[in-house]
Amino acid sequence: MASNPPSSCCVTGFKHEGTSAGEFKVIDGVKTYIGTPKNPKKSDTAILYLSDVFGFFPNNELLVDEFANNGYLTIFPDLFNGTQIGPDDLNNGNVNIMEWLGAHQPDVIDPVVAKTIKYMRETLGVKRIAAVGYCFGARYVTRFMKAGQIDVGYHAHPTGTTHEELAGIEGPLSIAAAEIDPAFTTQLRHESEETLTKTGQEWQINLFSGVKHGFAVRADLSDSKQKWAKEQAFCQAVQWFDRHL
């Protein structure tokens, strides 16, 4: 594994306050949250947002809005068909994450990602797609980094990705990593660096000290270190997309 499967660290963190500015649509049977930029950078590029296990959760919707505020049409499909882990389960220790994960394997998730990419390319006319994957979603960014699918990728504290999937990417990939992360450990991070080097693709890994798995989505914003790391991880994604889209 290039990163370990989701575990208890994936259901901890902080809920963020704010009002979502995007809109929901149903696209080919998939509920989807869409962030539309007022001043798009390019008319033929967009971001595919693949979330952590909380799916439609304020933190994720607010991040989609921020990508839109930075000039990118951002499409956020419900990977879980309404079976995401609920916000009430954040930090309560009641979630059987392995049981939940067993019901959300690639045979379930891949078709949702494929439908969304098809919609983006054929209906919206998007020519180049960047994808962000937080925690659970990172694996599916990796799986779809193929010609004609996802052109540019970004992970934050990834889980579940195999070395074979990572070795198969066909585009540039940026990763924001936490110093304290049982899913993306120091050893797995170094192994991932070796794998990425062999791909011949451009890649980047930024390591943020003193923060835990989930910081890029569920940071404690009252903690200046966590808040800064979250903001920098977001800027990392935007700058990567500005360079490669």
Residue pairs with C-beta under 8 A, 6 or more apart in sequence:
1 160
1 161
1 162
1 163
1 188
2 158
2 161
2 162
2 163
2 165
2 166
2 188
2 191
2 192
2 195
3 138
3 139
3 158
3 159
3 160
3 161
3 183
3 184
3 188
3 192
4 159
4 160
4 182
4 183
4 184
4 185
4 188
5 98
5 101
5 159
5 160
5 183
6 53
6 97
6 101
6 135
6 136
6 159
6 160
6 183
7 97
7 98
7 159
7 182
7 183
8 93
8 95
8 97
9 181
9 182
9 183
9 212
9 213
9 214
10 52
10 53
10 97
10 135
10 136
10 159
10 183
10 213
10 214
11 53
11 85
11 89
11 90
11 91
11 95
11 97
12 90
12 91
12 212
12 214
12 218
13 59
13 90
13 91
13 214
13 217
13 218
13 219
13 220
14 90
14 218
14 219
14 220
14 221
15 57
15 58
15 59
15 87
15 90
15 218
16 58
16 59
16 62
16 218
16 221
17 58
18 58
18 62
20 33
20 58
20 61
20 62
20 65
21 35
21 65
21 68
22 33
22 34
22 35
22 36
22 61
22 64
22 65
22 68
22 74
22 76
23 33
23 34
23 36
24 31
24 32
24 33
24 34
25 31
25 32
25 34
26 32
27 77
27 115
27 116
27 119
28 115
28 118
28 119
29 115
30 77
30 78
30 81
30 112
30 115
30 116
31 56
31 77
31 78
31 82
32 75
32 76
32 77
32 78
32 116
33 49
33 56
33 60
33 61
33 64
33 76
34 64
34 73
34 74
34 75
34 76
35 64
35 65
35 67
35 68
35 72
35 73
35 74
35 76
36 68
36 73
37 68
37 69
37 70
37 71
37 72
37 73
38 69
39 71
40 71
40 72
40 73
41 70
41 71
41 72
41 242
41 245
42 245
44 125
44 126
44 127
44 128
45 72
45 73
45 126
45 127
45 128
45 129
45 130
45 241
45 245
46 72
46 73
46 74
46 75
46 120
46 124
46 126
46 129
46 130
47 67
47 72
47 73
47 74
47 75
47 129
47 130
47 131
47 132
47 241
48 74
48 75
48 77
48 113
48 116
48 117
48 120
48 129
48 130
48 131
48 132
48 141
48 150
49 60
49 63
49 64
49 67
49 74
49 75
49 76
49 131
49 132
49 137
50 77
50 79
50 113
50 131
50 132
50 133
50 134
50 136
50 137
50 138
50 140
50 141
51 57
51 60
51 76
51 79
51 84
51 134
51 135
51 136
51 137
52 60
52 134
52 135
52 136
52 137
52 214
52 217
52 218
53 80
53 84
53 85
53 97
53 100
53 135
53 136
54 60
54 84
54 85
54 86
54 87
54 90
55 78
55 79
55 80
55 84
55 85
56 76
56 78
56 84
57 84
57 87
58 87
59 217
59 218
60 76
60 134
60 217
61 76
63 132
63 134
63 217
63 234
64 74
64 76
66 234
67 74
67 132
67 237
67 238
68 74
70 238
72 130
72 238
72 241
73 124
73 126
75 116
75 119
75 120
77 112
77 113
77 115
77 116
78 84
78 112
79 104
79 109
79 112
79 113
79 136
79 137
79 140
80 104
81 112
83 100
83 103
83 104
85 95
85 100
89 95
90 218
104 136
106 140
106 143
109 140
110 140
110 143
113 140
113 143
113 144
114 144
117 129
117 144
117 149
117 150
120 126
120 129
121 127
121 129
121 148
128 151
128 152
128 245
129 149
129 150
129 151
129 152
130 150
130 151
130 152
130 153
130 154
130 240
130 241
130 244
130 245
131 141
131 144
131 145
131 150
131 152
131 153
131 154
132 141
132 154
132 155
132 156
132 237
133 139
133 140
133 141
133 142
133 153
133 154
133 155
133 156
133 158
134 155
134 156
134 157
134 216
134 217
135 156
135 157
135 158
135 159
135 183
135 213
135 214
135 217
136 159
136 160
138 155
138 156
138 157
138 158
138 159
138 160
138 161
139 158
139 159
139 160
139 161
139 165
141 150
141 153
141 154
141 155
141 173
142 153
142 155
142 158
142 161
142 165
142 166
142 168
142 169
142 173
143 165
144 150
145 151
145 153
145 168
145 169
145 170
145 171
145 173
146 168
146 170
147 170
150 171
151 171
151 244
151 245
152 171
152 172
152 173
152 240
152 241
152 244
152 245
153 169
153 171
153 172
153 173
153 174
154 173
154 174
154 175
154 176
154 236
154 237
154 240
154 241
155 161
155 173
155 174
155 175
155 176
156 175
156 176
156 215
156 216
156 217
156 233
156 237
157 176
157 177
157 178
157 181
157 183
157 184
157 213
157 214
157 215
157 216
158 175
158 183
158 184
159 183
159 184
160 183
163 191
163 192
163 195
166 192
166 195
166 196
166 199
167 195
167 198
167 199
168 199
169 196
169 199
169 201
170 201
171 201
171 244
172 201
172 202
172 203
172 240
172 244
173 196
173 201
173 202
173 203
173 204
174 203
174 204
174 205
174 206
174 236
174 237
174 240
175 192
175 203
175 204
175 205
175 206
176 206
176 208
176 216
176 233
176 236
176 237
177 184
177 189
177 205
177 206
177 207
177 208
178 184
178 207
178 208
178 211
178 212
178 213
178 214
178 215
178 229
179 207
179 208
179 209
179 210
179 211
180 210
180 211
180 212
180 213
181 212
181 213
182 213
183 213
184 192
184 213
189 205
189 207
192 205
193 205
196 203
196 205
197 203
202 244
204 236
204 240
206 232
206 233
206 236
208 215
208 229
208 232
208 233
210 225
210 229
211 219
211 225
211 226
211 229
215 226
215 229
215 230
215 233
216 229
216 230
216 233
216 234
217 230
219 226
219 227
219 229
219 230
220 226
220 227
221 227
221 230
